[in-house]
């Protein structure tokens, strides 16, 4: 049973596979345009202190496809602008009786803090440089659905690893499921804790591409850097961007992912983002069904089990 989803590090391989099994069942139903009443009578609050398009909208759609109620809170235009603290905001929202809070915040550890202060389940939608567990889950789910298995697959994550909460969540999940993960990027954008995480790294992308089963490009997060840590975006693109020449080094069935938003011409060229190796839009769709699985598991696990049993489904 999952009381919260704060960190991908806390998930077991069994829990991940169970969520994937539920997401797979939801996929066929959602594609038929149907909804599933597993959150009927519940209210989820999207508590977002940072800008978001895919994650916020994905959670909104996930709640609605489970027939739940939804309130989206944005820090701009709220009492946070008047000096109200995160804890006071969360306590006031909790007093209104929601069943779950989906939270995004620029401070690492803020969902952990809230989970200790309030009784409502918390789903981390990204906290500072720490983690983004549902993004890691949907990325891994996309890999599994495309390649059939994650075990033994060679995954290359290239880009701004140091400032990427997505990279951290992916590393935790993919390694638990048996993938061989290698990261690549400029020396200034590779964090010192890679050795502790047991993840090899390289500065030269061309050395990794021929053997890769998956290449995940990450955005250069200038807003999280205290100073420019690369000479220029054009220089980054020249050495680490996915262009048509580098894509020619890939195996035929290698897939390319990007959590978004894409800076076209920096992390990858438009022809690559829209090319045959790219599963970027699959990631976007999978974000809805994976987040549906997480919401159902956290907000109403007994109804989820009953629904699976009554429908003859097994995870």
C-alpha positions in Angstrom: 0.0 0.0 0.0 1.3 3.5 -0.9 0.4 6.3 1.5 2.4 8.9 -0.5 4.6 9.1 -3.6 7.5 11.3 -2.6 10.5 9.6 -4.1 11.1 7.0 -6.8 13.8 5.7 -4.5 11.1 4.5 -2.1 9.4 2.3 -4.7 10.1 -1.4 -4.9 10.4 -3.2 -8.3 7.1 -5.0 -7.4 5.3 -1.8 -6.8 6.5 -0.3 -10.1 5.4 -3.4 -12.1 2.0 -3.3 -10.4 1.6 0.3 -11.3 2.6 -0.5 -14.9 0.0 -3.3 -15.0 -2.8 -1.0 -13.9 -1.6 1.7 -16.4 -1.7 -0.9 -19.2 -5.3 -1.8 -18.4 -6.2 1.9 -18.2 -4.6 2.5 -21.6 -7.1 0.4 -23.5 -10.0 1.9 -21.7 -8.8 5.5 -22.1 -8.2 5.0 -25.8 -11.8 4.0 -26.2 -12.8 7.3 -24.7 -14.2 5.8 -21.5 -13.8 6.9 -17.9 -13.4 4.8 -14.8 -15.2 5.8 -11.6 -12.4 4.9 -9.1 -12.1 8.5 -7.7 -15.8 9.3 -7.8 -16.7 11.3 -4.7 -13.1 12.4 -4.0 -11.3 15.7 -4.6 -7.6 16.1 -5.6 -5.8 19.4 -5.2 -3.0 20.3 -7.7 -0.8 22.5 -5.5 1.7 24.0 -8.0 4.3 26.6 -7.0 6.1 26.2 -10.3 5.0 26.6 -13.9 3.9 23.4 -15.6 2.2 22.3 -18.8 2.5 18.6 -19.2 2.6 17.5 -15.6 -0.3 19.7 -14.3 -2.5 19.0 -17.3 -1.7 15.3 -17.2 -2.8 15.1 -13.5 -5.9 17.1 -14.3 -6.9 14.7 -17.1 -6.0 11.7 -14.9 -8.3 12.8 -12.1 -11.2 13.5 -14.6 -10.8 10.2 -16.4 -11.1 8.6 -12.9 -14.3 10.7 -12.4 -12.8 12.6 -9.5 -13.2 16.2 -8.5 -10.3 18.6 -9.0 -9.0 21.9 -7.7 -5.9 23.5 -9.3 -4.0 25.9 -7.1 -1.5 28.3 -8.6 0.9 30.3 -6.3 0.5 33.3 -8.5 -2.7 35.1 -7.5 -3.0 33.2 -4.2 -2.3 34.1 -0.6 1.3 32.9 -1.1 1.8 36.3 -2.8 0.8 37.9 0.5 3.4 36.0 2.5 1.4 32.9 3.5 3.8 30.0 4.1 3.6 26.7 2.3 2.7 24.9 5.5 -0.2 27.3 6.3 -1.4 27.1 2.7 -1.4 23.3 2.9 -3.1 23.2 6.3 -5.9 25.5 5.1 -6.4 23.4 2.0 -6.4 20.2 4.1 -9.1 21.8 6.4 -11.4 21.9 3.3 -11.3 18.1 3.1 -9.4 17.0 -0.1 -8.4 13.4 -0.5 -5.0 13.9 -2.1 -2.6 16.8 -2.8 -0.4 16.7 -6.0 2.5 19.1 -5.3 5.2 20.9 -7.3 7.6 23.2 -5.6 11.0 24.7 -6.3 12.4 23.7 -2.9 13.8 20.2 -2.6 12.2 18.2 0.2 9.0 20.3 0.4 6.7 17.3 -0.2 8.5 15.3 2.5 8.0 18.2 4.9 4.3 18.5 4.1 3.8 14.7 4.4 4.9 15.0 8.0 2.7 18.0 8.8 -0.7 17.0 7.3 -2.7 13.8 7.0 -3.6 14.0 3.3 -1.7 11.8 0.9 1.0 13.7 -1.1 2.1 13.0 -4.7 5.4 14.7 -5.6 5.0 16.4 -9.0 8.6 17.7 -8.8 10.6 19.3 -6.0 13.6 21.4 -6.7 16.6 19.4 -7.8 15.4 16.3 -5.9 12.9 14.1 -7.8 10.0 13.8 -10.2 8.8 10.3 -9.5 5.7 10.2 -11.8 7.9 11.4 -14.7 10.4 8.6 -14.0 7.5 6.1 -14.0 6.0 7.2 -17.2 9.4 7.2 -18.9 10.1 3.7 -17.8 6.6 2.6 -18.8 7.1 4.0 -22.2 10.4 2.0 -22.6 8.7 -1.2 -21.4 5.7 -0.8 -23.7 8.0 -0.1 -26.7 10.8 -2.6 -26.1 8.9 -5.3 -24.2 11.3 -5.2 -21.2 13.6 -3.0 -19.3 15.9 -5.7 -18.0 19.3 -5.5 -19.6 18.5 -2.5 -21.8 21.2 0.2 -22.2 19.8 3.6 -21.4 21.8 6.8 -22.1 20.6 10.0 -20.4 22.3 13.0 -21.9 22.1 16.7 -20.8 21.9 18.7 -17.7 22.1 15.8 -15.2 23.2 18.0 -12.3 20.0 20.1 -12.2 17.6 17.3 -13.3 15.1 15.8 -10.9 13.8 13.8 -13.9 17.3 12.1 -14.2 17.4 11.2 -10.6 14.0 9.5 -10.6 14.7 7.7 -13.9 18.0 6.4 -12.5 16.3 5.0 -9.4 13.5 3.3 -11.4 15.4 2.0 -14.4 18.2 0.5 -12.3 15.6 -1.2 -10.0 14.1 -2.8 -13.2 17.4 -4.0 -14.4 18.5 -1.4 -17.0 22.1 -0.4 -17.5 22.1 3.4 -17.2 24.9 5.7 -18.4 24.8 9.5 -18.3 26.5 11.9 -20.6 27.0 15.7 -20.7 29.5 18.5 -20.1 31.7 18.0 -17.0 30.1 21.0 -15.4 26.6 19.4 -15.7 27.4 16.0 -14.2 26.7 15.9 -10.4 29.4 14.5 -8.0 27.0 11.9 -6.5 27.0 9.7 -9.6 29.7 7.5 -8.1 27.5 7.0 -5.0 24.6 6.1 -7.2 26.7 3.6 -9.1 26.0 5.2 -12.5 28.9 5.4 -15.1 29.3 8.6 -17.1 30.9 9.8 -20.3 31.7 13.2 -21.8 31.5 11.9 -25.4 28.0 11.0 -26.7 29.3 9.3 -29.9 30.9 6.6 -27.8 27.5 5.6 -26.3 25.0 5.9 -29.1 25.9 2.7 -31.2 25.0 0.4 -28.2 22.1 2.3 -26.8 18.6 0.9 -26.7 17.2 4.2 -25.3 18.5 7.7 -25.5 16.9 10.3 -23.2 17.7 13.9 -23.8 17.2 16.4 -21.0 16.6 20.2 -21.1 19.4 22.6 -20.1 17.9 24.2 -17.0 19.3 27.6 -17.1 16.8 28.8 -14.5 18.3 26.4 -11.9 21.9 27.3 -12.5 23.5 30.0 -10.4 25.8 30.9 -13.3 26.1 29.8 -16.9 27.8 26.4 -16.7 28.3 25.9 -20.5 29.9 28.4 -22.9 26.7 28.7 -24.9 23.7 26.8 -26.0 25.1 26.5 -29.5 28.3 25.0 -28.1 26.2 22.5 -26.1 24.2 21.6 -29.2 27.4 21.1 -31.2 28.9 18.5 -28.8 25.8 16.9 -27.1 22.8 17.7 -29.1 20.9 14.9 -31.0 21.2 15.8 -34.6 20.7 13.7 -37.8 24.3 12.8 -38.0 24.4 11.4 -34.5 21.1 9.6 -35.0 22.7 7.6 -37.8 24.8 5.9 -35.1 21.8 4.5 -33.4 20.4 0.9 -33.8 17.3 0.6 -35.9 15.0 -0.1 -32.9 16.6 2.5 -30.5 14.1 4.9 -29.1 14.5 8.6 -28.2 12.8 10.2 -25.2 12.5 13.7 -23.8 10.5 14.7 -20.7 9.8 18.2 -22.2 9.7 21.0 -22.8 12.1 20.6 -25.7 14.4 23.3 -26.8 14.5 22.4 -30.5 17.9 23.0 -32.0 19.6 22.6 -28.6 18.9 19.2 -27.0 17.8 17.8 -30.4 17.1 19.0 -33.9 13.4 19.2 -35.0 14.0 16.3 -37.5 15.0 14.1 -34.5 12.2 15.2 -32.2 9.7 14.4 -34.9 11.6 11.4 -36.4 11.0 7.7 -36.4 13.0 7.0 -33.3 11.1 9.6 -31.2 8.5 8.4 -28.7 8.0 11.9 -27.1 4.3 12.1 -27.7 3.9 8.5 -26.4 5.5 9.7 -23.2 2.8 12.5 -23.0 0.0 10.0 -23.4 1.5 7.5 -21.0 1.8 10.3 -18.4 -2.0 10.3 -18.1 -2.5 6.6 -17.6 0.5 6.2 -15.3 -0.7 9.1 -13.2 -4.2 7.5 -13.2 -2.6 4.4 -11.8 -0.8 6.3 -9.1 -3.9 8.3 -8.1 -6.0 5.2 -7.9 -3.4 3.3 -5.9 -2.9 6.1 -3.4 -6.5 7.6 -3.1 -8.6 4.4 -3.3 -6.6 1.2 -3.3 -9.5 -1.0 -2.1 -11.8 0.2 -4.9 -9.0 -0.4 -7.4 -8.5 -4.0 -6.2 -12.2 -4.6 -6.3 -12.5 -3.1 -9.8 -9.7 -5.3 -11.1 -11.2 -8.4 -9.5 -14.7 -7.7 -10.7 -13.6 -7.0 -14.2 -11.5 -10.2 -14.3 -8.3 -8.2 -14.6 -5.1 -9.1 -13.0 -2.1 -6.7 -12.6 
